Amino acid sequence: MDEQRVRVILYLVAFFATLKICSSQRGSSVVLPVSGNVYPKGYYHANLNIGDPPRPYSLDIDTGSDVTWLQCDAPCTKCFPAPHPLYKPSEDIVKCNDPFCALFHWPNKVPSEIPEEQCDYEVKYADHGSSLGVLLRDAFPLKLTNGNTIHPRLAFGCGYNQEVADGVHPPCTDGVLGLGNGKSTILAHLRKLGLMQNVFGHCFSAQGGGYLFMGDNVLPSSEIVWAPMSSKSGKNHYSLGPAELRFNGQATGINGLSVIFDSGSTYTYFSSQAYEALLYELKRNSNRNQLKDANDDKTLPVCWKGTKAFNSIRDVRNLFKTLILSFTDSMNVQLQLSPEAYLIVSDRGNVCLGILNGADVGLEGAIIIGDISMQDELVIYDNEEQQIGWIPENCERLRQSS
């Protein structure tokens, strides 16, 4: 066989291999049921099977960080109560000379100096603590919507030291599913392996539960409101901006805000200036005959009581106005926050403001959209096209392949 024919054959092999990767990437999705709620649990989580044989683990869904980690018996120096037994670490430990290690920030090690050492990780969260551990790989069996099951070996954190911030009750999960926009997420690795597109979405029901999907073949065909991602807010953040805050359709004078979508945050945070403007508008527009300050209710910083206990937001929604975030760089794109998207009813029957002062967590010049403001919306993170979309959805029903 002459050299030219060999080159042609090699080219065709590479070409069809590329076609196979592209075809497997597109049309492959995973849909997972979600459990949890905004109040009183304060988080939504999904179950993933990990290991061989596979064992289930409940992971807090967090679009504000890249690291997926499990509480791990390495042994565990400090772990909080969890629904499943501690993960037994595999022997497939990520070394410092592994390219994957370079995607993380390790606190005390330089890979070039100690290439055979284990690759450590440390992730800190703005409002609820941190996790420290070692990176390793194990099997992640995933059932696709086309009926096939794949078993990729993916890297994640074996967390043996978890710190919980003062006053924060640890979630009853086994760890965190990091779905930020960095290159170290498990979805980014599935994309690199040619198994699915780096597209995912979540749908959190206000009644509790919902679903999470990864891949691109369960998207609605139309009516999604899309806005381009911004890179100005820094690593890991899904950010849109700048935006103007409107109250009941009227300008508040607050603009230029970066808007960050973070499912790891239970509540929504406004910059201090936006927060003060919101409190002013709420006070100015409230019916003082029907609502009084409930200073004895410590569920959240701001609560109101009525002449009798409230059973649901429906009892008070007519007393509050819709908030609007209008994106100035995206013509006619708005994110509307109805009273259901920023209020809760506490166990004492009072209505409480689920928007908090971002100054308390070091946030300035930005808004963090937490779980409370994403309820009953399908929120889509398209890392292929660098855009975020949303559409009202019945989140109690699992979405099927499109």
Summary of the structure (lengths in Angstrom):
residues: 402
radius of gyration: 22.9
end to end distance: 46.9
largest distance: 92.4
contacts: 1298
relative contact order: 0.16
helix: 16%
strand: 38%
